[in-house]
Amino acid sequence: MFDTDRTRRVAELIKRQLSMLIIRELDDDRINSVSVTGVTVSRDLKQSTIYVSTIDKTLEPSQIEQLLNNSSKYLRHLLSQQIALRMTPKLVFKYDHSIQRGVELTQLIDRLNKNNAA
């Protein structure tokens, strides 16, 4: 129970701080519209997976992942200055496809409803 609660609190703290750091500290217009949608942290707090999404379609999801993962050491350093942990977790960025899937499902439902109404 304690481990689960602690990892959840740490994940939420990382999510809040990284959301701000990505916007303020990374000087790359291509990823300014990136949103942190979720964070998971390993039980030992050594690694965290950060899920990101964007509404800007100029970059492929793999390019966004690559840009953020290339900046992960810098972001980890900045994060270590913001949060009080003995060891700041390693940051691994992954693109969150769930928002895009939700939009596609909504469009599909709308088309089905339109076809049924006709």
C-alpha positions as a Markdown table, in Angstrom:
| # | Residue | x | y | z |
|---|---|---|---|---|
| 1 | Met | 0.0 | 0.0 | 0.0 |
| 2 | Phe | 2.7 | 2.5 | 1.0 |
| 3 | Asp | 4.8 | 1.7 | -2.2 |
| 4 | Thr | 1.8 | 2.2 | -4.4 |
| 5 | Asp | 0.7 | 5.4 | -2.8 |
| 6 | Arg | 4.3 | 6.8 | -2.9 |
| 7 | Thr | 4.8 | 5.9 | -6.6 |
| 8 | Arg | 1.5 | 7.5 | -7.4 |
| 9 | Arg | 2.4 | 10.7 | -5.6 |
| 10 | Val | 5.9 | 10.8 | -7.2 |
| 11 | Ala | 4.4 | 10.2 | -10.7 |
| 12 | Glu | 1.9 | 13.1 | -10.2 |
| 13 | Leu | 4.7 | 15.4 | -9.0 |
| 14 | Ile | 6.9 | 14.4 | -12.0 |
| 15 | Lys | 3.9 | 15.0 | -14.4 |
| 16 | Arg | 3.3 | 18.5 | -13.0 |
| 17 | Gln | 6.9 | 19.6 | -13.1 |
| 18 | Leu | 7.8 | 18.1 | -16.5 |
| 19 | Ser | 4.8 | 19.7 | -18.1 |
| 20 | Met | 6.1 | 23.1 | -17.1 |
| 21 | Leu | 9.8 | 22.3 | -17.8 |
| 22 | Ile | 9.1 | 21.1 | -21.3 |
| 23 | Ile | 7.3 | 24.3 | -22.2 |
| 24 | Arg | 9.7 | 26.7 | -20.4 |
| 25 | Glu | 13.1 | 25.1 | -20.7 |
| 26 | Leu | 13.2 | 23.3 | -24.0 |
| 27 | Asp | 14.0 | 25.8 | -26.7 |
| 28 | Asp | 12.4 | 23.8 | -29.6 |
| 29 | Asp | 9.2 | 25.1 | -31.2 |
| 30 | Arg | 8.4 | 21.7 | -32.6 |
| 31 | Ile | 7.6 | 20.3 | -29.1 |
| 32 | Asn | 6.1 | 23.4 | -27.4 |
| 33 | Ser | 2.6 | 22.0 | -27.9 |
| 34 | Val | 3.4 | 18.7 | -26.2 |
| 35 | Ser | 1.3 | 17.7 | -23.2 |
| 36 | Val | 2.2 | 15.2 | -20.6 |
| 37 | Thr | -0.8 | 12.9 | -20.4 |
| 38 | Gly | 0.5 | 10.4 | -17.8 |
| 39 | Val | 3.5 | 9.2 | -15.9 |
| 40 | Thr | 4.3 | 5.8 | -14.4 |
| 41 | Val | 7.1 | 5.2 | -12.0 |
| 42 | Ser | 8.8 | 1.9 | -11.2 |
| 43 | Arg | 8.4 | 0.7 | -7.6 |
| 44 | Asp | 12.0 | 1.4 | -6.8 |
| 45 | Leu | 11.6 | 4.9 | -8.2 |
| 46 | Lys | 14.6 | 4.4 | -10.6 |
| 47 | Gln | 12.7 | 4.8 | -13.9 |
| 48 | Ser | 9.7 | 6.7 | -15.0 |
| 49 | Thr | 7.8 | 6.5 | -18.3 |
| 50 | Ile | 6.3 | 9.8 | -19.4 |
| 51 | Tyr | 3.4 | 9.6 | -21.9 |
| 52 | Val | 3.0 | 12.6 | -24.1 |
| 53 | Ser | 0.6 | 13.8 | -26.8 |
| 54 | Thr | 0.2 | 16.8 | -29.1 |
| 55 | Ile | -2.4 | 18.3 | -31.3 |
| 56 | Asp | 0.3 | 19.6 | -33.6 |
| 57 | Lys | 0.7 | 17.1 | -36.5 |
| 58 | Thr | 3.9 | 18.5 | -38.0 |
| 59 | Leu | 6.0 | 15.8 | -36.4 |
| 60 | Glu | 5.5 | 12.0 | -36.3 |
| 61 | Pro | 5.0 | 10.5 | -32.9 |
| 62 | Ser | 8.4 | 8.7 | -33.2 |
| 63 | Gln | 10.1 | 12.1 | -33.9 |
| 64 | Ile | 8.5 | 13.6 | -30.8 |
| 65 | Glu | 9.7 | 10.6 | -28.7 |
| 66 | Gln | 13.2 | 10.9 | -30.1 |
| 67 | Leu | 13.4 | 14.7 | -29.4 |
| 68 | Leu | 12.2 | 14.3 | -25.8 |
| 69 | Asn | 14.3 | 11.2 | -25.2 |
| 70 | Asn | 17.4 | 13.1 | -26.5 |
| 71 | Ser | 16.6 | 15.8 | -23.9 |
| 72 | Ser | 15.8 | 13.4 | -21.1 |
| 73 | Lys | 19.1 | 13.9 | -19.3 |
| 74 | Tyr | 18.8 | 17.6 | -19.3 |
| 75 | Leu | 15.1 | 17.4 | -18.1 |
| 76 | Arg | 16.1 | 14.9 | -15.4 |
| 77 | His | 18.8 | 17.4 | -14.2 |
| 78 | Leu | 16.2 | 20.2 | -14.1 |
| 79 | Leu | 13.7 | 17.9 | -12.4 |
| 80 | Ser | 16.2 | 17.0 | -9.7 |
| 81 | Gln | 16.5 | 20.7 | -8.8 |
| 82 | Gln | 12.7 | 21.0 | -8.5 |
| 83 | Ile | 11.7 | 17.9 | -6.5 |
| 84 | Ala | 13.1 | 16.5 | -3.3 |
| 85 | Leu | 14.0 | 12.9 | -4.0 |
| 86 | Arg | 17.1 | 11.0 | -3.0 |
| 87 | Met | 17.4 | 9.9 | -6.6 |
| 88 | Thr | 15.5 | 11.4 | -9.6 |
| 89 | Pro | 14.2 | 8.6 | -11.8 |
| 90 | Lys | 15.5 | 8.0 | -15.4 |
| 91 | Leu | 13.0 | 9.5 | -17.8 |
| 92 | Val | 11.7 | 7.6 | -20.8 |
| 93 | Phe | 9.3 | 9.3 | -23.1 |
| 94 | Lys | 6.5 | 7.5 | -25.1 |
| 95 | Tyr | 3.9 | 8.9 | -27.3 |
| 96 | Asp | 0.3 | 8.4 | -26.0 |
| 97 | His | -1.8 | 7.3 | -28.9 |
| 98 | Ser | -5.0 | 7.1 | -26.9 |
| 99 | Ile | -6.2 | 10.7 | -27.7 |
| 100 | Gln | -5.8 | 10.1 | -31.4 |
| 101 | Arg | -7.7 | 6.7 | -31.1 |
| 102 | Gly | -10.4 | 8.5 | -29.2 |
| 103 | Val | -10.8 | 11.1 | -31.9 |
| 104 | Glu | -10.9 | 8.3 | -34.6 |
| 105 | Leu | -13.6 | 6.4 | -32.6 |
| 106 | Thr | -15.7 | 9.5 | -32.2 |
| 107 | Gln | -15.5 | 10.2 | -35.9 |
| 108 | Leu | -16.5 | 6.5 | -36.7 |
| 109 | Ile | -19.5 | 6.7 | -34.3 |
| 110 | Asp | -20.5 | 10.0 | -35.9 |
| 111 | Arg | -20.3 | 8.5 | -39.4 |
| 112 | Leu | -22.4 | 5.4 | -38.3 |
| 113 | Asn | -25.0 | 7.7 | -36.7 |
| 114 | Lys | -25.2 | 9.8 | -39.8 |
| 115 | Asn | -25.6 | 6.7 | -42.0 |
| 116 | Asn | -28.3 | 5.2 | -39.7 |
| 117 | Ala | -30.2 | 8.5 | -39.8 |
| 118 | Ala | -30.2 | 8.6 | -43.6 |
